[in-house]
Amino acid sequence: MNAAIIGLGLMGGSFALALKELDFITSVVGYDHNEQHQKTALELSLVDKIVTFDELKQAEIIILAIPVNGVIRALHELQDIPDKTTIIDLGSTKEKIVKSVPSQIRHNFVAAHPMTGTENFGPTAAVEGLYKEKVVVLCDLEDSGEYQATLAKKIFKSIGMKKYFMKAHEHDRHAAFISHMPHAISYSLANTVMRQENRENILALAAGGFRSMSRLAKSSPYMWEDIFKQNKDNLLEAITLFEKELSGLKTAIEQDNWEKVFSEMEDGNKLYDIFS
């Protein structure tokens, strides 16, 4: 089978590398609106060749590894694909995408969110093994064609991912707490420090804790603005609840209620009981 990747950055480039390792994938071609990304992807051998948007429609598998609004636009430009083509999107939000799929290609479409990535972006950020042993969430799979759903599950299993299934609206609410809110906090943390401290102090004093918490602030603003727009309501709920937790801790510190402070930190420790 031949596959086409739309979007040759971190996610698309890494997915291309993963597909090239599969014995049932004969070729991987790429498309990106950024000409430099196309050139770099070829130089790094992420894809076998670059094609036009019309040419990629002949691929049996089409992977959409672009921001959410781009996914929606692409789906409307892919309405003339063959009946058996499988389209898989890798977007970080799902409900608006699913609702935007043209009815005539709904059976072609599989909504997926691989829960992986780094703070880097662009073709040079692509790495082998990005998806291995990571979770992929497949949404509203009952609305996909049986052939397309089966093929998508085969692909994700073959590249080493663990599959979970849920409704798109459930996914978006969970993602707001687990992924989207942490990015919003990281951007805000970075800005708070930069607006108070000079460059020399940041470089001299910023240790592991700050670096870990601010790492996500390196992520692409272009991509994350799109995600925040698409998942606005869930993100606002998550931020509001976080503000409530932070305000409670602030009040306890103000009132010298160190027993409460200790209790809150002890409760936070319990998160890692889940991971152990």
N, C-alpha and C positions, 0 to 999 in steps of 0.2 A: 504494500500500500504506500501511497505517497502522501506527504503531509506538507502543509503550508503554515507558516507562522506569521501572523500580523502583529508587528511590534517586536523589535529586536533588542530590547533592553535586558535588564536583570532577569525578569521572569520569562520572557519569550526566548532570550538567548540560552538560558539554562534549560528550558524545556526542549529546545532544539537539540542541545547536546544529549539530553536524556533519550529523546526519540531516536537519535542516530545509533544508539546502543541496542535497539530492539531489532530482532531478526525479521519481524514482519513489516518493518518500515524500510522501504527501498530508497527513498530520497526525502530530503527536507529542504524546502525552498522558503524564502523569506520575502517579506515586504515591510517597509517602514516609510513613513512620510518624510523622515529625516534622511537626506542623502548621505550624510556623514555616517550615520548609524548603519546604513546599508553597506557602505564601503568597509567600515570597521568589522561588521559581522562576517563579511567575506574574508577579510584578512585573518580573522581569528578562527575561520572554518566553523563558525556556528551553524551556517547553512551551506548547502551545496551551490546554490545560486540565488540571485535576486530576480524576482519576477514583477510584472505589473499587477495591479489589483484585478484586472480582468483575467489575467493568466492564472492567478491563484485559485480562481473559482473552479478550475478543473481538478484540483486536489481532492482526494477522497476524505481527507481530514483537514479541517481548518481550525487553527488555534488562535483565539483572540486574546492577545497579551498586551492590551492597551488600556488607558484609563476608561472609566465607566461610560462617560459620554461618548467616547470614541467607539466603544462596543456597540452602543445603541445605534449610532450612525452607520457603522459597518453592517449590522444586521439588516438594515433597510436597503443596503446596497448589494446584499447577497440573496435577494429574493429569486434570482434566476438560476440558482445552483441545481445540480442533478438531485433527484429524489433521494438517493442513498447517501449523499454527502453528510458527514458528521461535523457539526460546528461545536467547539468547546470553548467557553470563555473562562478566563482566569481572574475575573474582576473581584475586588474586595467587598463590593456590595452586590446583592442579588435581586431584591424585590423589584426595583425599577427596571432592571434589565429584563427580567422574566416577563413583566407586564408589557414591555416594549417590543417583544419579538413578534414580527409579522405572522399572522395566523398560518399562512401557507408554508412557512418553514419551521413552525413550532416543533414538528416531529424531528427535524434535523438537529435541533438545538439541545445541548446539555449545559446546564448552569453549574459551574464548579468554582470552588475557592480553595486553592492549595494554601494551607496555613504555614507559609514559609516565606523567606525573603531576608534581605539585609538592608542596611541603611543606604547602600550604594545604588547607583542607577546607571543606565546606559549599557551598551554592548560589552564594554570592558569589565563590567561588574558580573557578567555571566560566569557561572562556575559549574563544574561537574558535581553531581551528587546533591544539588540544592534540594531536590524533592525526596530523596531517599529517606525512609523512616519517618517522614512527616505526614501530617493529617491532611486529607482533602475532604471538603464538605461538598456533597452533591445534592442539589436542591430541586424539589418538585420533579423528581426523575420520572414519576408516573405520567407526566405530560410529554416526555420525550418519546420518540419512536423506540420500539423494542430493540431494533438493530443498533440504533445510535447509542442507547443506554448501555447495551451489552459491550459494544466496542469501547466506549468511554471507560467503563469499569475495567476492561482488559488492559487498556493503556495505563491507567493509574496504578493498577496492581503490578504491571510489568516494570514500571519505573520505581517500584518499592514504596508506594504510598499506602497509608491506612485510610480506608474509606468510612465516612460517616454520612448519614442521610438525614435531611430535615427540610422543613418548608422554608421558602425564601425569607419570609418575614421573621421567622424564628432565628435564622442565621444572622440577619442584619442586627437584631437586638443583641444577640450574644457577641457579635463582632464589635459592636460599639463599646462594650465593656472590656473585652479582652485585647482588642487591637486599636480601635480608632481613638478611644479616650486616652490611652497611654501615649499615642503620638501627639495629641493636643497638649497634654501635660508636658511632654518633652520640649515641644516648641516654646511653651510658656516659661518653663524653667530656664531654658537657654536665654531667652530674652530678658528675664528677670535679672539674671546674673550679669549679662552684658551691659545692661543699663545701670548697673551699680558699681561694677568692678572694671578696672582697666585691663588691657590685654596682658600686661606683665603679671598682674596678680592672678589672673585666671590661669596663665601658663604655669606659674610658680606653685599655686596652692590647690588647683583642681586635681583631686586624687581619684581613686577608683569609683567611689560612690557617685560623684558628679558626672564622671565620664560615662558610667553605665546608664544613669538616668537621662542624660542628655544625648545619648548616642542616636536615638531616633530622630533628633532634630536635623540630622544630615539628610533625611529622606526628601525625595523630590516634592517641592511645594506644588508643582503643577499637578502631580498625581494625587496628592493628599487634599488639595482644595476640592478636587472632583469628588473624592470619597466623602469628605465632610458635607458637601452639598447633597449628595445622593442619600446620605444616611442622617440627615440633619436632626430629625425628631428623636431618634434613638440616641444619637450622640449628645444632644442637649440633656436628655434624661440622665445619661451616664455622668456627664459633667456636674449636673445639679446634685446628684447623690454623692459624688466625690467631694464637692464643696461642703456638703453637710458633714461628711466624715472629718474633713480637714478642719472645719470650723469647730467641731466638737473637741478635737485634739488641741486646737489653739486656746479654747476656753479653759480647758483643764490646765494647760500650762500657765495661763494668765492667773488662775486662781490657786496656783501652787498645789493643785490636786494631783500629786505625783502618783498616788495609788491608781487613779484613773488613767494617767499617762502610761503607767506600766501595764495596766490591764489592756489598753488599746494596742500597745506594741505586742503584747503576748498573744492577743487575738490575731494580729497580723502574721505572727510566726506560723500560725496553723495552716496558712496557705500552702506552705511547703511540705506539710504532712500529706497533701494530695499528690504531690509530685514524687514523693519518696516510695 
